[in-house]
């Protein structure tokens, strides 16, 4: 009983903590975390009825999708897969966990974010961190040297979740990759064309696709006097430029990473440059930069890339940006990242067609990728390389925006496709309702009945209103005698007798999309 | 170097083991296991070039899906989701892992098969074992009392995989459930209607749906003199009747579980009974059985169920079978299981329309489910119940059969939907090809180009043959001058000049499905 008293005290204290955070309007995550602690304490105490008390939540950084969210998710997936398929991609799937050693040494500093499975005897396993490494493992294992594939699946990172900004520990990636030995920059340009297609069709507002090349970065570091062994760490500092001002980035380079002030300033000059093919041409003439063969190779490829991007009609959104670095270890050539420059709710979508709703979702990068010519070779016993380039669409942020748009919109999101409800106003007609709904199902009509012997007509009609079912087929004694069904239009409330023989065709006619 | 010599010896020995198993035609799994050991030894040795050698495999009991398997998988999913949607189901999704305690105490003896995640700080997590428990958690957490939902996702069991028979450690479940307080047996009957629809449409050959009721089993155990505390364990012995003859089952009951011979024999008499509504009626009159109120409630519901099944036109496949037990703890009422009685490759599908190919896939249960009225209450702080009934389609076995059918069939499975390849017979036309393919993509035509500056016409045509692309749009100097494209039908090899202005419409016309 002493234990119990202690727990009760702890509950009081924790309760205060939660209340305080709420009055202080602390962040949602912080409050949720403290509430979880409170619930755990309560669970320890147990209920008065002796029942075990569960902490009713999903794991940290994860979420359920309710039917409305699923409807939006499927819409987004359809747009994305349509684009992948339009470009001739096949699809594959891999297991959610891999041998731990398959993931080892692929993600640099981020490896600490990998979820390991408990050693329960047998192999050591980890949850996949992305879809790229499993793809490379798949290619090496099956000795595939040419493939264009997409893969849509969840990946796992023990990151600090910021769920309101669409950052989760379990999240979807939609990957498109082209593997094979081809002529330079053609597949790379197609990846950017696909990003352009998808972001345009999702209608998320303005976006920009930044491109750079690992070889340009490395060449730039070399000519600026960065020691070889500091390329990686300086690169990851450059990667912070989209979140930090240059002053802070420079401070990190000089203070923390021991770079000379002069080298840092030279880098600072380069990474402020943005442009198109013209910038690549200018840098090829740049006295310093042109000293690096690596940088020149990268710059020539950027030029070639822009030639193809012009043919693909996507240069309006693509920027050559020397500050783009990207974290992952495995990139070897071109890299890119798409950012939304203005997450908006379209004016036309706002209720009453009024002014545009306020933007309250802050979003950044929604797609990224690049060339990784060495990764497959890491899995091949003989180190045989398969050049690859690909892109990953990060859809959680896209979902956030789409959900917000849906909420701001007057149009109701339907979560089922039911065409007709089989109903009755009279008692004792369950059997007749079941007979009719069977006829409809057998004719591939999407139909429902309420699971009650004698439901009220009102509750049957209400169900239609709530779930957007457009038609009701009403049965009564008289209709049965006459061999008809009263077909009611839920929106207009108009009713008409339709003979049983014509019913299926009439439902199809009324519910077919124009 | 001594270590190295030792490993080399071990590799020789292990190599012999593998060769021996192969000559002895050991099971595929056994060979794979020993090959894995061999590869691990080789990895320890390392390559001569000092590269780390990876064990190139997926985790035990898991597999990749290649593009052909994905095409089949999507076909199966389409049939299943169409049926779920025809019956008005919404869909939800839940995370792949749950708090460990969410899964605790739900699966009885099978709990040992749950995958736990490593404790890396923070919450203790487990991979989901099925979709039913997460569904119940979702209902309780969101205080939902009425929903009809489906959920298609992977679940995880540390079971002994028998992959050739479609048993994996990572596998899909396709669940359909109806939650809510309704009149008896109407939703239960609809679940069976859905199983009937799906198995008929998948065209997998003959099947049978066995039904029983937990209350009938418990009542039967009671009247046969099984002590209360042995219901569960005797129930799981009865569950083995589809794999073991009665003699062995009886031996387990009497020998291992200490049941009296007399009680076992009485159970034996009941569990040999199969029938329809008539059997339920007979058992309601049965002197022994009718003593159990529980059994009578179950039998009355079976009668009612069959009334509805008749209206749903599915009684041809449904059998009331007293030997059906099902393992999971959470069932409270009706239970059912669908089995394929003959896994066949349809005669018409065999190459040359000849005799039916031999069946070599052995399959058993492909769907199962039942009523679980207590599970949601286990998650509710106040124990509020939400009655539920549902069915889970086990599609890995279905995939196995479909894959075999596809292989036996003469028809080639396409893995992309590309309508047209943009090609050229002449050099230096890459830019023109990219311009044309962009036009096509922008008009939502599925199109490809080879990623080469100057590909041979032959390799472009070969790619079409291999991936089943029906049309080639060929560009040459002359065509460009004339403002036309030579449109070639890959199958007939017929070519025709089509003006650029008409090209999109002509491709659409030729590739639209009749």
Interface residues (C-beta under 8 A of the other chain):
Chain A: X47 X49 X51 X52 X53 X54 X55 X56 X57 X58 X59 X60 X62 X63 X64 X65 X66 X67 X70 X73 X85 X86 X87 X88 X89 X90 X91 X92 X93 X94 X95 X96 X97 X98 X99 X101 X102 X105 X115 X116 X117 X118 X119 X120 X122 X123 X125 X127 X137 X138 X140 X141 X142 X149 X154 X156 X158 X170 X178 X180 X182 X183 X186 X187 X190 X193 X197 X307 X308 X311 X312 X313 X378 X379 X381 X382 X383 X415 X416 X417 X418 X430 X431 X434 X435 X438 X441 X442 X444 X445 X446 X447 X448 X449 X451 X452 X453 X467
Chain B: X47 X49 X51 X52 X53 X54 X55 X56 X57 X58 X59 X60 X62 X63 X64 X65 X66 X67 X70 X73 X85 X86 X87 X88 X89 X90 X91 X92 X93 X94 X95 X96 X97 X98 X99 X101 X102 X105 X115 X116 X117 X118 X119 X120 X122 X123 X125 X127 X137 X138 X140 X141 X142 X149 X154 X156 X158 X170 X178 X180 X182 X183 X186 X187 X190 X193 X197 X307 X308 X311 X312 X313 X378 X379 X381 X383 X415 X416 X417 X418 X430 X431 X434 X435 X438 X441 X442 X444 X445 X446 X447 X448 X449 X451 X452 X453 X467
